Amino acid sequence: MIKTIALLPIPIHKLSLPFFVLLIFSLVPRCVGQIDQGSIVGTVLDATGAAIPNAKVMLTNEQTGFTLERTAHGSGWYAFTPIKIGAYTVTASSEGFRSFAQRGVNVTAGSRVDVP
């Protein structure tokens, strides 16, 4: 003898509230982790607008003095992400070129700052 088990559908409105609460709580840790971070991106160019590949780019937090360094890609592009909110100085240098510093680059929560 084979027994048949009937599965009764659960009404959608009874699942809505628990599902919504679970969704909210699963997103909270992700949101909290990004409250105090942003990014700085840019491209190192010479006076004619040509990219300077492999340039050294240094990022210095103006309040703490903390520094990070990156090497620009072949296209001159670089990125510092994620970084804490605050004011930064971005310095680019490459052999055969004069160094350039952009001061007062302000990073706010969730922002992406493009440095020209």
C-alpha positions in Angstrom: 0.0 0.0 0.0 1.4 3.4 -1.0 0.6 6.4 1.1 0.3 9.7 -0.5 1.3 12.7 1.4 -0.3 15.9 0.3 1.8 19.0 0.7 -0.4 22.0 1.4 0.9 25.3 0.1 1.8 27.9 2.7 0.1 31.2 1.9 2.6 33.8 0.7 1.5 36.4 3.1 2.5 34.2 6.0 6.1 33.9 4.6 6.4 37.6 3.8 7.3 39.0 7.2 9.8 36.3 8.2 11.5 36.5 4.8 11.6 40.3 5.0 13.1 40.3 8.5 15.7 37.7 7.4 16.6 39.7 4.4 17.1 42.9 6.4 19.3 41.2 9.0 21.4 39.5 6.3 22.2 42.9 4.7 23.1 44.8 7.9 26.6 43.5 8.3 27.5 44.3 4.7 26.2 47.9 5.1 27.9 48.5 8.4 31.2 47.4 7.0 31.2 50.1 4.3 30.1 53.1 6.4 33.6 54.5 6.8 35.2 53.6 3.5 35.5 55.0 0.0 38.0 54.9 -2.8 40.4 57.1 -4.9 41.1 56.3 -8.5 42.9 58.2 -11.3 45.2 58.0 -14.3 48.8 59.4 -14.3 49.2 61.5 -17.5 52.0 63.7 -18.8 51.6 67.3 -20.0 50.4 66.1 -23.5 47.8 63.8 -22.0 49.7 60.6 -22.7 49.5 57.9 -20.0 52.6 57.3 -17.9 52.8 53.5 -17.3 54.3 52.1 -14.1 54.3 55.4 -12.3 54.6 55.2 -8.5 51.5 56.6 -6.8 51.5 57.3 -3.1 48.5 58.0 -0.9 49.0 59.8 2.4 46.2 60.4 5.0 46.6 64.0 6.0 45.4 63.5 9.6 47.3 60.3 10.5 50.3 60.3 8.1 49.4 56.7 7.0 50.7 56.0 3.5 49.9 53.4 0.8 51.8 53.0 -2.5 50.7 51.6 -5.8 52.3 51.2 -9.2 50.1 52.5 -12.0 49.1 50.0 -14.7 50.4 50.2 -18.3 47.6 52.6 -19.1 48.6 54.9 -16.1 45.5 53.9 -14.1 45.6 53.3 -10.4 43.2 52.7 -7.5 43.2 52.9 -3.7 40.2 50.9 -2.5 38.8 50.5 0.1 40.3 53.4 2.2 39.0 55.1 5.3 37.2 58.4 5.0 39.3 61.5 5.4 41.6 64.0 3.6 44.4 62.6 1.5 47.4 63.7 -0.6 48.0 61.8 -3.8 51.6 62.0 -5.1 52.6 60.6 -8.5 56.2 60.2 -9.7 58.1 58.5 -12.5 61.7 58.6 -13.7 62.2 61.4 -16.2 59.1 63.3 -15.0 58.5 65.9 -12.3 56.5 64.6 -9.3 53.0 65.9 -8.8 51.0 66.1 -5.6 47.2 66.7 -5.3 46.4 67.8 -1.7 43.0 67.9 0.0 41.4 64.9 -1.7 38.4 64.3 0.5 37.0 60.8 0.7 33.5 60.4 2.2 31.5 57.3 3.0 30.8 55.2 -0.1 32.4 57.7 -2.4 34.7 57.1 -5.4 36.9 60.1 -5.9 38.5 60.6 -9.4 41.8 62.4 -9.2 42.5 64.3 -12.4 
